Amino acid sequence: MLTMERPGVEAAAHDTFSYWCQWFATNPATGAAYSLGGAAALTPRLAMRWARQRGQDIGPQLNPPGSWVIDGWLQDERELAKALYQLTVGITYDLTVYEESAEYALTIRPIAIPPITDPANGGGSC
């Protein structure tokens, strides 16, 4: 069983999340960053599905060992479970792959959606 400590989980316990997913490349020499694609997702599973599909597109374009890292990540079921857990409880998931001339990074950020309230019902949840 995975267990992780996270400050503030109690505060976010009643929120739900959507997710912003993005792959990007960075040139370490200049610091310039280039988006390799981004997408919004409604669930952790959909976020990871998009990230993995995009990883399948990006991986073959990298030189080894970068391509090997992404291939290994795509096949790692324990890492997938870890990512799904993190996203479910509101923790950002990050993956970085280093090459000589570039860094490739995936970030999936949970975006808290506060409960909807009904002003006609005294501000209570709908």
Phi and psi restraints in degrees (value plus and minus 20) as a CYANA .aco file:
   2 LEU   PHI    -102.5   -62.5
   2 LEU   PSI     114.2   154.2
   3 THR   PHI    -154.3  -114.3
   3 THR   PSI     117.0   157.0
   4 MET   PHI    -161.3  -121.3
   4 MET   PSI     122.7   162.7
   5 GLU   PHI    -110.9   -70.9
   5 GLU   PSI     120.3   160.3
   6 ARG   PHI    -166.2  -126.2
   6 ARG   PSI      96.0   136.0
   7 PRO   PHI     -81.6   -41.6
   7 PRO   PSI     118.8   158.8
   8 GLY   PHI      66.1   106.1
   8 GLY   PSI     -17.8    22.2
   9 VAL   PHI     -80.2   -40.2
   9 VAL   PSI     -58.4   -18.4
  10 GLU   PHI     -79.1   -39.1
  10 GLU   PSI     -59.8   -19.8
  11 ALA   PHI     -86.8   -46.8
  11 ALA   PSI     -52.0   -12.0
  12 ALA   PHI    -112.6   -72.6
  12 ALA   PSI     -19.0    21.0
  13 ALA   PHI     -80.7   -40.7
  13 ALA   PSI     -49.4    -9.4
  14 HIS   PHI    -117.7   -77.7
  14 HIS   PSI     -21.6    18.4
  15 ASP   PHI    -107.2   -67.2
  15 ASP   PSI     136.9   176.9
  16 THR   PHI    -131.1   -91.1
  16 THR   PSI     148.3   188.3
  17 PHE   PHI    -147.9  -107.9
  17 PHE   PSI     129.9   169.9
  18 SER   PHI    -133.9   -93.9
  18 SER   PSI     157.3   197.3
  19 TYR   PHI    -158.3  -118.3
  19 TYR   PSI     117.2   157.2
  20 TRP   PHI    -129.1   -89.1
  20 TRP   PSI     103.7   143.7
  21 CYS   PHI    -133.3   -93.3
  21 CYS   PSI     117.6   157.6
  22 GLN   PHI    -172.7  -132.7
  22 GLN   PSI     112.8   152.8
  23 TRP   PHI    -122.0   -82.0
  23 TRP   PSI     117.9   157.9
  24 PHE   PHI    -168.5  -128.5
  24 PHE   PSI     139.7   179.7
  25 ALA   PHI    -135.5   -95.5
  25 ALA   PSI     124.3   164.3
  26 THR   PHI    -148.9  -108.9
  26 THR   PSI     117.5   157.5
  27 ASN   PHI    -110.0   -70.0
  27 ASN   PSI      90.6   130.6
  28 PRO   PHI     -82.2   -42.2
  28 PRO   PSI     -48.5    -8.5
  29 ALA   PHI     -90.5   -50.5
  29 ALA   PSI     -58.0   -18.0
  30 THR   PHI    -127.7   -87.7
  30 THR   PSI     -39.9     0.1
  31 GLY   PHI      61.9   101.9
  31 GLY   PSI     -20.6    19.4
  32 ALA   PHI     -86.8   -46.8
  32 ALA   PSI     116.0   156.0
  33 ALA   PHI    -136.2   -96.2
  33 ALA   PSI     122.8   162.8
  34 TYR   PHI    -149.6  -109.6
  34 TYR   PSI     107.4   147.4
  35 SER   PHI     -93.3   -53.3
  35 SER   PSI     114.3   154.3
  36 LEU   PHI    -128.5   -88.5
  36 LEU   PSI      -8.4    31.6
  37 GLY   PHI     109.6   149.6
  37 GLY   PSI     127.5   167.5
  38 GLY   PHI    -167.7  -127.7
  38 GLY   PSI     137.3   177.3
  39 ALA   PHI    -179.4  -139.4
  39 ALA   PSI     131.7   171.7
  40 ALA   PHI    -116.1   -76.1
  40 ALA   PSI     128.0   168.0
  41 ALA   PHI    -160.0  -120.0
  41 ALA   PSI     129.8   169.8
  42 LEU   PHI    -111.0   -71.0
  42 LEU   PSI     -38.5     1.5
  43 THR   PHI    -156.7  -116.7
  43 THR   PSI     138.4   178.4
  44 PRO   PHI     -78.2   -38.2
  44 PRO   PSI     -57.9   -17.9
  45 ARG   PHI     -84.8   -44.8
  45 ARG   PSI     -61.7   -21.7
  46 LEU   PHI     -87.8   -47.8
  46 LEU   PSI     -56.1   -16.1
  47 ALA   PHI     -82.2   -42.2
  47 ALA   PSI     -67.0   -27.0
  48 MET   PHI     -88.9   -48.9
  48 MET   PSI     -53.6   -13.6
  49 ARG   PHI     -81.3   -41.3
  49 ARG   PSI     -67.1   -27.1
  50 TRP   PHI     -82.0   -42.0
  50 TRP   PSI     -67.0   -27.0
  51 ALA   PHI     -79.9   -39.9
  51 ALA   PSI     -61.6   -21.6
  52 ARG   PHI     -91.1   -51.1
  52 ARG   PSI     -59.6   -19.6
  53 GLN   PHI     -83.4   -43.4
  53 GLN   PSI     -61.8   -21.8
  54 ARG   PHI     -87.7   -47.7
  54 ARG   PSI     -57.5   -17.5
  55 GLY   PHI     -80.6   -40.6
  55 GLY   PSI     -55.5   -15.5
  56 GLN   PHI     -85.8   -45.8
  56 GLN   PSI     -50.5   -10.5
  57 ASP   PHI     -97.4   -57.4
  57 ASP   PSI     -58.8   -18.8
  58 ILE   PHI     -98.7   -58.7
  58 ILE   PSI     -62.4   -22.4
  59 GLY   PHI     -69.7   -29.7
  59 GLY   PSI     -70.3   -30.3
  60 PRO   PHI     -84.8   -44.8
  60 PRO   PSI     -36.7     3.3
  61 GLN   PHI    -104.8   -64.8
  61 GLN   PSI     -30.7     9.3
  62 LEU   PHI    -111.5   -71.5
  62 LEU   PSI     136.9   176.9
  63 ASN   PHI    -103.9   -63.9
  63 ASN   PSI     130.9   170.9
  64 PRO   PHI     -82.5   -42.5
  64 PRO   PSI     123.6   163.6
  65 PRO   PHI    -108.2   -68.2
  65 PRO   PSI     -23.1    16.9
  66 GLY   PHI     -76.4   -36.4
  66 GLY   PSI     -63.3   -23.3
  67 SER   PHI     -85.6   -45.6
  67 SER   PSI     -53.8   -13.8
  68 TRP   PHI     -86.9   -46.9
  68 TRP   PSI     -58.3   -18.3
  69 VAL   PHI     -82.7   -42.7
  69 VAL   PSI     -66.0   -26.0
  70 ILE   PHI     -87.0   -47.0
  70 ILE   PSI     -60.7   -20.7
  71 ASP   PHI     -79.2   -39.2
  71 ASP   PSI     -64.5   -24.5
  72 GLY   PHI     -83.2   -43.2
  72 GLY   PSI     -61.8   -21.8
  73 TRP   PHI     -81.8   -41.8
  73 TRP   PSI     -61.2   -21.2
  74 LEU   PHI     -84.3   -44.3
  74 LEU   PSI     -47.9    -7.9
  75 GLN   PHI    -116.9   -76.9
  75 GLN   PSI     -24.6    15.4
  76 ASP   PHI    -107.3   -67.3
  76 ASP   PSI      79.0   119.0
  77 GLU   PHI     -88.0   -48.0
  77 GLU   PSI     -52.0   -12.0
  78 ARG   PHI     -86.8   -46.8
  78 ARG   PSI     -59.3   -19.3
  79 GLU   PHI     -86.7   -46.7
  79 GLU   PSI     -58.0   -18.0
  80 LEU   PHI     -81.5   -41.5
  80 LEU   PSI     -65.3   -25.3
  81 ALA   PHI     -81.8   -41.8
  81 ALA   PSI     -61.7   -21.7
  82 LYS   PHI     -80.9   -40.9
  82 LYS   PSI     -65.7   -25.7
  83 ALA   PHI     -82.6   -42.6
  83 ALA   PSI     -64.2   -24.2
  84 LEU   PHI     -82.8   -42.8
  84 LEU   PSI     -61.3   -21.3
  85 TYR   PHI     -82.1   -42.1
  85 TYR   PSI     -71.1   -31.1
  86 GLN   PHI     -75.0   -35.0
  86 GLN   PSI     -68.0   -28.0
  87 LEU   PHI     -85.2   -45.2
  87 LEU   PSI     -58.5   -18.5
  88 THR   PHI     -82.1   -42.1
  88 THR   PSI     -57.7   -17.7
  89 VAL   PHI    -112.4   -72.4
  89 VAL   PSI     -17.0    23.0
  90 GLY   PHI      74.8   114.8
  90 GLY   PSI       1.3    41.3
  91 ILE   PHI    -122.9   -82.9
  91 ILE   PSI     112.7   152.7
  92 THR   PHI     -82.3   -42.3
  92 THR   PSI     121.1   161.1
  93 TYR   PHI    -127.6   -87.6
  93 TYR   PSI     110.7   150.7
  94 ASP   PHI    -149.3  -109.3
  94 ASP   PSI     124.0   164.0
  95 LEU   PHI    -158.3  -118.3
  95 LEU   PSI     111.3   151.3
  96 THR   PHI    -147.3  -107.3
  96 THR   PSI     113.3   153.3
  97 VAL   PHI    -138.3   -98.3
  97 VAL   PSI     106.5   146.5
  98 TYR   PHI    -123.3   -83.3
  98 TYR   PSI     114.5   154.5
  99 GLU   PHI    -145.1  -105.1
  99 GLU   PSI     153.9   193.9
 100 GLU   PHI     -77.6   -37.6
 100 GLU   PSI     -65.3   -25.3
 101 SER   PHI    -130.2   -90.2
 101 SER   PSI     -16.4    23.6
 102 ALA   PHI    -179.1  -139.1
 102 ALA   PSI     138.2   178.2
 103 GLU   PHI    -140.4  -100.4
 103 GLU   PSI     115.8   155.8
 104 TYR   PHI    -134.5   -94.5
 104 TYR   PSI     110.8   150.8
 105 ALA   PHI    -155.0  -115.0
 105 ALA   PSI     122.9   162.9
 106 LEU   PHI    -133.4   -93.4
 106 LEU   PSI     113.3   153.3
 107 THR   PHI    -152.4  -112.4
 107 THR   PSI     110.8   150.8
 108 ILE   PHI    -142.7  -102.7
 108 ILE   PSI      96.1   136.1
 109 ARG   PHI    -129.0   -89.0
 109 ARG   PSI     105.5   145.5
 110 PRO   PHI     -91.4   -51.4
 110 PRO   PSI     118.7   158.7
 111 ILE   PHI    -138.1   -98.1
 111 ILE   PSI      93.7   133.7
 112 ALA   PHI     -86.7   -46.7
 112 ALA   PSI     114.0   154.0
 113 ILE   PHI    -134.4   -94.4
 113 ILE   PSI      91.3   131.3
 114 PRO   PHI     -86.1   -46.1
 114 PRO   PSI     135.8   175.8
 115 PRO   PHI     -79.6   -39.6
 115 PRO   PSI     124.0   164.0
 116 ILE   PHI     -96.6   -56.6
 116 ILE   PSI     113.5   153.5
 117 THR   PHI    -132.6   -92.6
 117 THR   PSI     131.8   171.8
 118 ASP   PHI    -127.8   -87.8
 118 ASP   PSI      86.1   126.1
 119 PRO   PHI     -80.0   -40.0
 119 PRO   PSI     -49.4    -9.4
 120 ALA   PHI     -90.8   -50.8
 120 ALA   PSI     -38.1     1.9
 121 ASN   PHI    -125.6   -85.6
 121 ASN   PSI       8.2    48.2
 122 GLY   PHI      51.8    91.8
 122 GLY   PSI       2.5    42.5
 123 GLY   PHI      67.7   107.7
 123 GLY   PSI     -19.1    20.9
 124 GLY   PHI     -90.5   -50.5
 124 GLY   PSI     145.8   185.8
 125 SER   PHI     -85.9   -45.9
 125 SER   PSI     129.8   169.8
